[in-house]
Amino acid sequence: MDFMEVISKRRAIRKYKKDPIPDEKLEKLFQALRLAPSGNNRQPYKFIFVKDENTRHEIVRRACHQDFLYDAPVLMVACCEPGRAFDTAIAVDHMVLAATNEGLGTCWVGWFERDAVREILEIDSKMEIPILVPIGYADQRPEEKPRKPIEELVKVI
């Protein structure tokens, strides 16, 4: 897929098929995370891909309270050093675009109970948990949302 096509096709998916994701596709997402830039190339993050259904459901039940997350076959949990959420967001966005290119749907989830996720996954207390991303095959096709004209967003001087 052409890169601009990937960007234009990316949507927040809130309904997933339960079909498993082949390891080859997940490997491409891992590479996208690994290749993302970070300040001084510190790569101050770790990513947990939760495939186990019981663990995913426990996270949703105890921490997210958003039913659409139950069906996604993978839940990615981003962890980072304190104050490094910006670098982490860059890596996650690379992964989200790679997922789109692989025919997968995703959705950024920032509203959740971080302490519950930390406890369930035994994440070090020194790490922040800025974002969760469900990953799976979309079971919906959200319409493109209107965007502001470029002239309202960009100024060239």
N, C-alpha and C positions, 0 to 999 in steps of 0.2 A: 504494500500500500504506500502511496506517496505520503511524505511526512505531513503536508498540509491537510491531506485527507484524513490521516490519523487524528490530527488535532480537531478537525471539524466533526468527526464521528464520535469523539469521546462524550459520554453522557454519564450522569450519576444514575446508577442502576439500583433500584430498590425492589427488584423481584428477580429471583434466580432459579434456574433449573438446578436440580440436584445432581446433574451429571458430573462425574469426577473430572479433574483437569489432568491431562497427561503430563508426566514428569518433564518431557521435552519442553512443553510450554512454560512450566514453572522455572526451568533452568534459564530460559530467556529473560524472565522477570528478575531472577537473581542477578544475571549479568547486567541488566539495566541499572539495578541498585548499585552494583559494584563499580560501574563506569561513571556514575554521577560525580560531578565536581563537588568539592567541599573546601572550606577555608584551609589554606596550607596543606591540602590533601590529607587532613587528619582523619577523615572518615569516622566521625565521632558517634557512630550509631551501630545498632544491631537490629535485625529484623527477625521476628519469630513468625513462621508460617504454620498456623494451627490447622491441621487436616483432620485430627481426631474429632469425630462428631460429638462425643460426650464432653470434651473440653470446650469445643466451640459453643455448645449449648449452655454450658455452665457460665461461660463469659457473657453470653447474651442475656441469660436469666438474671445473673447477679450484677452485671456491670452496664449493660447497654439498654435493656428494656425497649428494643426496637425489633419487632417481630420479623421484619424483612431479612434480618441477619441470620435467622435460623437456617434458611435454605442454601446460602452460599457454601460451596464445598470447601472453601479455604478462607480463613480470616488472618490477615497479616497484621501484626502488632509491631509498630515502630517504637524503638527505644533509643534514647540518646543521652549523651552527657548533658549536664545542666547547662541551659542557655544555648544549646546547639540545635534547637528545633528548626531554625531556618535551613541549615545544611540538610537536615533530615527531610524537610519538605521538598527540597530540590530532588533528592534521591527518590522519594515517594512519587513525585510527579513523573520522573523518568519511568518508574515501574508502571504507573497508571497508563502512560502512553504506550509502553511496550505491551501491556495487557490488551489495550484497544487494538493494536496491530495484530495480536494473536487471536482476535475474535472473542475476547473475554470482556466482561463488564466489571466495573468497580464502583465504589462510592466512598468518598472521604467521610469518615465519621470522627468528629471531634468532641461530641457530647457523650461522655461515658464516665463511669466511676473508676478512676485510675487505681485506687487502692485495691479494689476487688480484682482487677486484671493483674496487678502486681502479685497479689497473694496466690491467685489461681496458677499463674505461670512461673511463680518463684523468681520474679525479676528483682535484681539488686536494688536496694533502696536508694542508691546513688544515681540511678538512671531515671530520666523522665520518660513518660509515655505520651507523646503528643498526639498520636493519630492511630486509628484502626482503619483497615481497608478490607471489606469483603471482596472476594474474587470468585467469579464463576461465569457461566454462560447466561446471558441475559434472557429473561422470560418476559420481556417487555421491550418496546421501542419508543422511548420518550421522544417527543417532538423537539426540534431545535428551538431554543429559546431566542427571543429577539435580543439583538446586541446593539449597543450604541454605535453610531457612525464613527469611523476612524477619526474624523475631525474633532470629535468630542473627547477622544482619548489620547490623541497624540499631537504634540506640537513640535515642529522642527524649526530651529532658529539658527 
